[in-house]
Amino acid sequence: MLALLSNLDFHIIYLGVIVMEPNTRPVGVFDSGVGGISVLSELVKLMPYENFIYFGDSANAPYGTKPLDKVAELTIHTADMLIAKGCKCLVIACNTATVAAVSRIRNMYPAIPVIGIEPALKPAALDNPGKRILVLATHITLNQSKFLNLMTRYKDLADIFTLEAPGIVEAVEKGLTDSQEFMDYLKNLLHEYIDNPVDAVVLGCTHYPFVKRQILEALQYTPAVYDGGNGTARETLHQLTMHSIVSHSVSKGTIEFLNSDAGEIELSRQLFAAISKGKN
């Protein structure tokens, strides 16, 4: 016998077994830690009726200083886990993990949309022709062909500078971004661009939007700031639409936070609440 639950969009009971309706299956979002929550907030803002599972691999953070093969292994392991949980789509909310594994995961799961992220250099260059643009990112992101090709595409449109910023991820993961030690680190990291201002800053790691305020404070001026979260959210909605798996629920979606370090789950909730309210 086939019967519908009170909420038509969520489940079907078939022969006594509860089966999740395909369009309300969750979107899986994952990162090396809590940084991808900056992307999750954009996804929820654009698609409030979707359900989400967010996984942060804080026990293995940061990814940006690890060998590429190790990052790929960790990323594929997380993708497998989220697929096993019934996710209808995967969003790799980590620039480093995208570089390391997005192509392999797409090949492994050809029927499932897999969206990666890249530094938002394109909109920064298009908005600031002939101007100075600073890209902050991890070592892996800045030195792999995906970003180098992107940089080559726009190098004649703007003056592009790159800077590795390895200490930011650790500070965000440990909740130490408001310390004087962290501000001193940022001022030392950015000293060249304090004296020689840039017109735009690209935050090329999903952890970095959580310290946007501190970065601007360290620079002592206000360049335009870009990150890849909004573009990733729009591409995710596009892929869900193309695959006809957009949720038709009339109820706000749910978010389940998971982490390889259980102690980071509460921090994940706090960061999501803060960035969703525009406190970063």
Secondary structure, DSSP 4 states (H G I P E B T S, - for coil): -EEE-SSTTTEEEETTEEEE-GGGSPEEEEESSSTTHHHHHHHHHH-TTS-EEEEE-GGG---TTS-HHHHHHHHHHHHHHHHHTT-SEEEE--HHHHHHHHHHHHHH-TTS-EE----THHHHHHHSTTSEEEEEE-HHHHHSHHHHHHHHHHTTTSEEEEEE-THHHHHHHHT-TTSHHHHHHHHHHTHHHHHS--SEEEE-STTGGGGHHHHHHHHTS--EEEESHHHHHHHHHHHHHHTT-----SS---EEEEESSGGGHHHHHHHHHHHHTT--
